[in-house]
Amino acid sequence: MATCNTSPSDDTCFIDSTTTQSLAIAAAGGSATLQLGGAAGFNFNVAAIGGTYTNFETFQKIGSSNVTLTGGAGGAADWDIQSGTLTASTGNNIFNTSAVNVGSAGTFAIAESETIGKLSGAGATSFAPGQTLTTGDASSSSYIGMTSGAGNLTKVGSGKFSTAGL
C-alpha cells in the first residue's frame, strides 16, 4: 500500500509491489519525493507522472528490488537510484531533461535505448545488447560507476561529462 507523508515543506510517498498504482497520489509541494522499492520487483508506469503522481520533484529507487519502467515519460522528474535496479524497458521512459543519479548500491539497466538529461553517481549501468544511453543537456556531470553489457553511452549537448571506471 502507498504510504504518503505530506506537508508543504516535505513530501515523501513510498510505492512497492503491493501498491495499487491507479490511486491518485499528489504531493503538497516543497521537496517532494516518490520512493519506489521493496523486496519484490514490479512495473511502474511513468506515463502517470504529472497525472496520477503529481508535484513530485524526485523519484527515488530504494530497496533490493528491480523496478521496471513502462510507458512513455509523462513529465520531467529527476531519478535517484540509491539501491536495487531501475530498468528503462521501452525507450522514452525518462523525460529527456531529467537527471539520473546512480548511487553506489544501485544499478541503472538499459533494456532499450534511452535519452536523459544527465547521468551522475558511482553505481552500475548495464546495457542490453545494442542499446544506447544518451545524455543530452547543457549541464555538466560526473559518472564514476562501472558499465556492463554490449551497449553504448553517448554524450550530446554542451555540458561537460566526466567519467571514470568505464
C-alpha positions as CSV (number, residue, x, y, z in Angstrom):
1,M,0.0,0.0,0.0
2,A,1.1,3.6,-0.6
3,T,2.4,5.4,2.4
4,C,2.5,9.2,2.0
5,N,3.5,11.8,4.4
6,T,2.5,15.2,3.0
7,S,3.2,18.7,4.3
8,P,4.0,21.9,2.5
9,S,7.7,21.6,3.4
10,D,8.5,17.9,2.8
11,D,6.6,15.2,0.9
12,T,7.5,11.5,0.7
13,C,5.4,8.7,-0.8
14,F,6.5,5.1,-0.9
15,I,5.3,2.6,-3.5
16,D,6.1,-1.1,-3.6
17,S,4.8,-4.2,-5.4
18,T,1.6,-4.2,-3.3
19,T,0.6,-0.6,-4.1
20,T,-2.5,0.0,-6.2
21,Q,-1.0,2.3,-8.8
22,S,-4.3,3.6,-10.1
23,L,-4.7,5.8,-7.0
24,A,-4.0,9.5,-7.5
25,I,-1.1,10.5,-5.2
26,A,-0.2,14.2,-5.1
27,A,2.4,15.9,-3.1
28,A,1.6,19.2,-1.4
29,G,4.6,21.0,-2.7
30,G,8.0,21.7,-1.2
31,S,10.7,18.9,-1.5
32,A,8.5,16.1,-2.9
33,T,10.0,12.6,-3.4
34,L,8.2,9.5,-4.6
35,Q,10.1,6.3,-3.5
36,L,9.9,3.1,-5.4
37,G,11.1,0.0,-3.7
38,G,10.6,-3.0,-1.5
39,A,11.8,-6.6,-1.8
40,A,9.7,-7.7,-4.8
41,G,10.1,-6.3,-8.3
42,F,7.3,-4.6,-10.1
43,N,6.4,-2.3,-13.1
44,F,5.9,1.4,-12.7
45,N,4.1,3.3,-15.5
46,V,5.9,6.6,-15.9
47,A,3.1,7.9,-18.1
48,A,1.3,8.6,-14.9
49,I,3.9,11.2,-13.8
50,G,2.1,14.5,-13.9
51,G,-1.3,12.7,-13.9
52,T,-1.7,10.0,-11.2
53,Y,1.5,11.2,-9.5
54,T,1.7,14.9,-9.3
55,N,4.0,17.5,-7.8
56,F,6.9,15.2,-7.2
57,E,10.3,16.6,-7.9
58,T,12.4,13.4,-7.4
59,F,11.7,9.8,-8.0
60,Q,13.9,7.6,-5.8
61,K,14.6,3.8,-6.2
62,I,15.3,2.2,-2.8
63,G,15.4,-1.4,-1.7
64,S,16.8,-4.5,-3.3
65,S,14.0,-5.0,-6.0
66,N,14.1,-4.4,-9.7
67,V,11.6,-1.7,-10.7
68,T,10.9,-1.7,-14.4
69,L,9.7,1.5,-16.0
70,T,6.9,1.1,-18.6
71,G,5.1,3.7,-20.7
72,G,6.3,6.9,-22.2
73,A,7.6,9.7,-19.9
74,G,4.7,11.7,-18.5
75,G,6.6,14.6,-17.1
76,A,10.0,15.8,-16.0
77,A,11.4,14.4,-12.8
78,D,14.9,13.6,-11.6
79,W,15.7,10.0,-10.7
80,D,17.9,8.9,-7.7
81,I,18.8,5.1,-7.8
82,Q,20.0,4.5,-4.3
83,S,19.8,0.7,-4.3
84,G,18.5,-2.1,-6.3
85,T,17.8,-1.8,-10.0
86,L,15.8,0.6,-12.1
87,T,15.2,-0.7,-15.6
88,A,14.3,1.5,-18.6
89,S,12.4,-1.0,-20.6
90,T,10.7,0.5,-23.6
91,G,12.7,3.6,-24.6
92,N,11.5,7.2,-23.7
93,N,10.7,6.1,-20.1
94,I,12.6,9.0,-18.7
95,F,12.0,12.6,-19.7
96,N,14.8,13.9,-21.9
97,T,15.8,16.7,-19.5
98,S,15.7,14.5,-16.3
99,A,18.9,13.9,-14.3
100,V,19.7,10.3,-13.2
101,N,22.0,9.7,-10.3
102,V,23.1,6.1,-9.7
103,G,24.2,5.6,-6.1
104,S,26.9,3.1,-5.3
105,A,24.4,0.4,-4.3
106,G,22.2,1.0,-7.4
107,T,22.0,-0.2,-11.0
108,F,20.6,1.6,-14.0
109,A,19.6,-1.1,-16.5
110,I,19.1,0.0,-20.1
111,A,16.9,-2.6,-21.7
112,E,16.0,-0.3,-24.7
113,S,17.7,2.9,-25.8
114,E,17.0,5.9,-23.6
115,T,17.8,9.6,-23.6
116,I,18.1,11.5,-20.4
117,G,19.3,14.9,-19.3
118,K,22.4,13.9,-17.4
119,L,24.0,10.9,-15.7
120,S,25.9,11.0,-12.4
121,G,26.9,8.8,-9.5
122,A,29.1,5.8,-8.6
123,G,26.7,2.9,-9.2
124,A,26.5,0.5,-12.1
125,T,24.9,0.9,-15.6
126,S,24.1,-2.2,-17.6
127,F,23.2,-2.4,-21.2
128,A,21.2,-4.9,-23.2
129,P,23.0,-5.7,-26.4
130,G,23.0,-2.9,-29.0
131,Q,21.2,-0.4,-26.7
132,T,22.3,3.2,-26.2
133,L,22.0,5.6,-23.3
134,T,22.3,9.2,-24.4
135,T,22.8,12.1,-22.1
136,G,21.9,15.4,-23.7
137,D,21.6,18.5,-21.6
138,A,23.8,21.6,-21.3
139,S,24.8,21.0,-17.6
140,S,27.9,19.2,-16.5
141,S,28.0,15.9,-14.6
142,S,30.4,13.2,-13.4
143,Y,29.8,9.4,-13.5
144,I,32.4,7.2,-11.9
145,G,30.4,3.9,-11.9
146,M,31.0,0.8,-13.9
147,T,29.2,-0.2,-17.1
148,S,28.5,-3.7,-18.4
149,G,26.9,-5.2,-21.5
150,A,27.3,-4.6,-25.2
151,G,25.7,-1.1,-25.3
152,N,26.7,2.4,-25.9
153,L,27.0,5.6,-23.7
154,T,26.7,8.8,-25.8
155,K,27.0,12.4,-24.7
156,V,25.4,15.2,-26.7
157,G,24.8,18.8,-25.7
158,S,27.2,21.5,-24.5
159,G,27.7,20.3,-20.9
160,K,30.9,18.5,-19.7
161,F,30.5,14.8,-19.0
162,S,33.4,13.3,-16.9
163,T,33.8,9.6,-16.5
164,A,35.9,7.1,-14.6
165,G,35.6,3.4,-14.1
166,L,34.1,2.7,-17.6
